[in-house]
Amino acid sequence: MREFRINLQLFADTSATAANPNLIHKAWAKQVWEAGKHQSFFEKFMGTNAQSIVHVKEELTKTAGDQIFIPLLMPLRDGGVLGDDWLEGNEAALTYREFSVTINQLRNAVRLVGRFDERKTQIDMRSDARNALAEWLAHEIDIRIFTALSTNPTADRVIYGGSATSEATVSDGDRFSVDLIGKAKRLATADEDTMIRPVRVDGNEHYVLVIDQWQARDLTNDQRWIDAQQYANVRGNKNPIFSGAIGMWEGMIIHMTNRVLRTATGATNGNSRTKVGHALLLGAQACVFAEGEAPRWEEKTFDYNNKAGFAISRMFGIKKSQFAYNGTDLVDYGVVNILTSSVDD
């Protein structure tokens, strides 16, 4: 009779030698180079006040529950009364709209093989595990915010490059330009009741525009942009909202990041489809980050303290701010989507 043995492992241990046996050499460098390491893009735009682009709501950190409702007070638009016309009985009613955000828990962990495996290398794998998990959480939050802001824009909060009239008709030539920046700003401010509120920075009102690298390439090739930047007050401003900005146009602060959504969802081009960049004009309270619990760090040992594990978790919810101003149809409250081609070099 043959004997079969099955080694069933339902978890992954991180070994110092699994990826490369050279890690056991004594001369291996102590310092580890990291791929793609950076902080959260949206961190500088987050805050607990109503002027923040990503409005952090902390109510659920102080009370039980997994959902928060956010009300919006609509402007009074009745005509009032003139002279000695009777006001009693003709009072205006306050009207509210609302939307809700639900939180959940997000977790990840790293477990090392064991103390002997760690001893084979001079790399501080425990410190690297902590750094990798912190970077992972920042990345996940960024991606979730970009996805929330870019998914299903309402019809009156989206514009397209060139002659495109929808995402599926964006072709290679429908590129980003300074004309689109002005068009997006006009759309954001067109209606007094539903206009996107700008962010106040040092007493001035600004919107933030976030574009990808290929949209930035097309924008910075525009001579009008080049001429304007010598007068733009960006580099000398110490406010965090200006940090990393590539310039300004019509009072709009322009940022570039590779986390802007870029999808192959444009017009058919041979056997492929045009890549579309999902640029975002952002105003105050464009998105809500509902905090359920601050990031939590856990360390645990296994196998008689031979193996070390590290885990990070956070309870939060992310949602684009939307209200049904007319009582029926949702409208994006603080964002305009700008869809253009994002063609490779």
Secondary structure by P-SEA (a helix, b strand, c coil): cbbbbbbcccbbbbbcccccccccccccccbbbbccccccccccccccccccccccccccccccccbbbbbbbbcccccccccccccccbbbbbbbbbbbbbbbbbbccccccccccccccccaaaaaaaaaaaaaaaaaaaaaaaaaaccccccccccccccccccccccccccccaaaaaaaaaaacccccccbbbbbcccbbbbbbbbcaaaaaaaaacaaaaaaaaaccccccccccccccccccccbbbbbbccccccccccccccbbbbbbbccccccccccccccccbbbbbbbcccccbbbbbbbbbbccccccccccccccccccbbbbbbbbccc
